């Protein structure tokens, strides 16, 4: 066997070892239909969990806008429960500020959070942004008596129409949820378990 052939075999073997290691460290969850549902990566790892009912509704709503955050629907719901927020508020703010994450300054900031001119706060992941902003809304607004989009508007955004726009998406999501319930009772939605991606980390402060 020539030296060139030996070299090629060695390179091929190393490539196969690399690919095997890559797939070994990757876990993918699938729904009952065998189709991969919602996945995301963080530090080379994929973590997943089932969607509850509200997250299923939110995921379908965000998917209608082709939102990259549709895979974090469960994170929106969990953060809302943790900080006692209306589960529709944070997604609605993302709708106003970034068309549900499609137009952002960078760093997974879909909420206009800390954006001043050319300066912006960047997050490590969609999940990091969700929990950080949910915490900020609770401590910086709701705990100070600013509990609805119109009162939050006075501090959060310069536009006087911001509150009405956020309210529009909250109301629209509420209508979508009612339609979901109605269609689900009629058997028009699949009951296969959905999988939600869990990525990123909570804010340390």
C-alpha positions as CSV (number, residue, x, y, z in Angstrom):
1,X,0.0,0.0,0.0
2,X,1.5,3.4,-1.0
3,X,2.0,6.3,1.2
4,X,-0.7,8.4,-0.5
5,X,-3.3,5.6,0.0
6,X,-2.3,5.3,3.7
7,X,-2.7,9.1,4.1
8,X,-6.1,9.1,2.5
9,X,-7.3,6.2,4.8
10,X,-6.0,8.0,7.9
11,X,-7.8,11.2,6.9
12,X,-11.0,9.3,6.2
13,X,-10.8,7.5,9.6
14,X,-10.3,10.8,11.4
15,X,-13.3,12.3,9.6
16,X,-15.5,9.4,10.6
17,X,-14.4,9.7,14.2
18,X,-15.3,13.4,14.2
19,X,-18.7,12.8,12.7
20,X,-19.5,10.0,15.2
21,X,-18.6,12.3,18.1
22,X,-20.7,15.1,16.8
23,X,-23.8,13.0,16.4
24,X,-23.2,11.3,19.8
25,X,-23.4,14.7,21.5
26,X,-26.6,15.7,19.7
27,X,-30.0,14.7,21.1
28,X,-33.0,15.4,18.9
29,X,-36.6,14.9,20.1
30,X,-39.4,14.0,17.6
31,X,-43.1,14.1,17.8
32,X,-45.4,11.1,17.4
33,X,-45.4,11.6,13.7
34,X,-41.6,11.1,13.6
35,X,-41.1,14.7,12.3
36,X,-38.7,16.7,14.3
37,X,-40.5,19.5,16.2
38,X,-38.7,22.4,17.9
39,X,-35.0,22.2,18.5
40,X,-32.2,24.7,19.3
41,X,-28.6,24.4,20.3
42,X,-26.6,25.9,23.2
43,X,-22.9,25.2,23.6
44,X,-23.3,22.2,21.2
45,X,-26.2,20.7,23.1
46,X,-29.9,20.3,22.3
47,X,-32.4,20.3,25.1
48,X,-36.1,19.9,24.6
49,X,-39.4,19.5,26.5
50,X,-43.1,19.2,25.7
51,X,-45.2,22.3,25.1
52,X,-48.2,23.0,27.4
53,X,-51.4,24.2,25.9
54,X,-50.6,28.0,26.0
55,X,-47.2,27.3,24.4
56,X,-48.8,25.3,21.6
57,X,-51.1,28.2,20.9
58,X,-48.2,30.7,21.0
59,X,-46.0,28.5,18.8
60,X,-48.7,28.3,16.1
61,X,-49.3,32.0,16.3
62,X,-45.6,32.8,16.0
63,X,-45.2,30.3,13.2
64,X,-47.9,32.3,11.3
65,X,-45.4,35.2,11.2
66,X,-42.5,32.9,10.4
67,X,-40.9,34.0,13.7
68,X,-37.6,32.6,14.6
69,X,-38.8,32.6,18.2
70,X,-41.6,30.1,17.6
71,X,-39.3,27.4,19.0
72,X,-39.1,29.3,22.3
73,X,-42.9,29.4,22.9
74,X,-42.6,27.4,26.1
75,X,-39.9,29.7,27.4
76,X,-42.3,32.7,26.9
77,X,-44.9,30.8,29.0
78,X,-42.5,29.7,31.7
79,X,-41.0,33.2,32.1
80,X,-44.5,34.7,32.3
81,X,-45.4,32.3,35.1
82,X,-42.2,32.9,36.9
83,X,-42.6,36.7,36.9
84,X,-46.4,36.7,37.0
85,X,-46.9,38.4,33.7
86,X,-49.7,38.2,31.2
87,X,-48.4,35.4,28.9
88,X,-49.3,37.5,25.8
89,X,-47.5,40.7,26.8
90,X,-43.9,39.8,26.0
91,X,-44.7,38.2,22.6
92,X,-46.8,41.2,21.8
93,X,-43.9,43.6,22.6
94,X,-41.7,41.5,20.3
95,X,-44.3,41.8,17.6
96,X,-44.2,45.6,17.8
97,X,-40.5,46.1,18.3
98,X,-39.1,43.5,15.8
99,X,-41.9,41.7,14.0
100,X,-41.5,38.8,16.4
101,X,-37.7,38.7,16.2
102,X,-37.4,39.1,12.4
103,X,-35.9,42.6,12.6
104,X,-33.5,43.0,15.5
105,X,-30.3,45.0,16.1
106,X,-28.5,41.8,17.0
107,X,-27.9,39.7,20.0
108,X,-31.4,38.1,20.2
109,X,-32.9,41.4,21.3
110,X,-36.5,41.3,19.9
111,X,-37.9,43.8,22.4
112,X,-36.1,47.1,21.8
113,X,-34.8,46.5,25.3
114,X,-32.0,49.0,26.1
115,X,-31.9,50.3,22.6
116,X,-30.8,53.9,22.4
117,X,-29.7,55.2,19.0
118,X,-26.9,52.9,17.8
119,X,-26.5,51.3,21.3
120,X,-28.4,48.1,22.2
121,X,-28.3,45.3,24.8
122,X,-27.4,41.9,23.4
123,X,-28.5,38.6,24.8
124,X,-26.8,35.2,24.6
125,X,-29.9,33.5,23.1
126,X,-33.6,33.9,22.6
127,X,-34.2,32.3,25.9
128,X,-31.8,34.6,27.7
129,X,-33.6,37.6,26.2
130,X,-37.0,36.2,27.2
131,X,-36.2,35.7,30.8
132,X,-34.2,38.9,31.2
133,X,-36.9,41.2,29.7
134,X,-39.6,39.4,31.6
135,X,-37.7,40.0,34.8
136,X,-37.2,43.6,33.8
137,X,-40.9,44.1,33.1
138,X,-41.9,42.8,36.4
139,X,-39.3,44.7,38.5
140,X,-39.1,47.9,36.5
141,X,-42.7,48.4,35.4
142,X,-45.4,46.1,36.9
143,X,-44.0,46.3,40.5
144,X,-44.2,50.1,40.1
145,X,-47.8,50.2,39.1
146,X,-47.3,50.2,35.3
147,X,-49.3,47.1,34.6
148,X,-50.8,47.6,31.1
149,X,-49.3,48.5,27.7
150,X,-50.6,52.1,27.9
151,X,-49.0,52.9,31.2
152,X,-45.8,51.0,30.3
153,X,-45.7,53.1,27.1
154,X,-44.8,56.3,29.0
155,X,-41.4,54.9,30.0
156,X,-40.8,52.1,27.6
157,X,-41.1,53.8,24.2
158,X,-41.1,57.3,22.7
159,X,-43.9,56.6,20.3
160,X,-47.3,57.5,21.8
161,X,-48.8,54.7,19.7
162,X,-46.7,51.9,21.2
163,X,-49.2,50.9,23.8
164,X,-52.0,50.6,21.4
165,X,-49.9,48.5,19.1
166,X,-48.9,46.1,21.9
167,X,-52.5,45.9,22.9
168,X,-53.5,45.0,19.3
169,X,-51.2,42.0,19.3
170,X,-52.3,40.9,22.8
171,X,-55.9,41.1,21.7
172,X,-55.1,39.3,18.4
173,X,-53.3,36.5,20.3
174,X,-56.3,36.2,22.7
175,X,-58.6,35.8,19.6
176,X,-56.2,33.3,18.1
177,X,-56.3,31.3,21.4
178,X,-60.1,31.2,21.4
179,X,-60.1,30.0,17.8
180,X,-57.5,27.4,18.8
181,X,-59.7,26.1,21.6
182,X,-62.7,26.0,19.3
183,X,-60.9,24.2,16.5
184,X,-59.2,21.8,18.9
185,X,-62.5,20.8,20.3
186,X,-63.7,20.1,16.7
187,X,-60.6,17.9,16.2
188,X,-59.0,20.2,13.6
189,X,-55.7,20.5,15.4
190,X,-53.3,17.6,15.9
191,X,-53.0,16.2,19.5
192,X,-49.5,14.9,18.9
193,X,-47.1,16.0,21.6
194,X,-45.1,19.1,20.6
195,X,-41.5,19.6,21.6
196,X,-40.2,23.0,22.7
197,X,-36.6,24.0,22.5
198,X,-34.9,25.1,25.8
199,X,-31.7,27.0,25.2
200,X,-29.7,29.7,26.7
201,X,-29.5,30.6,30.4
202,X,-31.3,32.8,32.8
203,X,-29.9,36.2,33.6
204,X,-27.5,36.1,36.6
205,X,-29.0,39.2,38.1
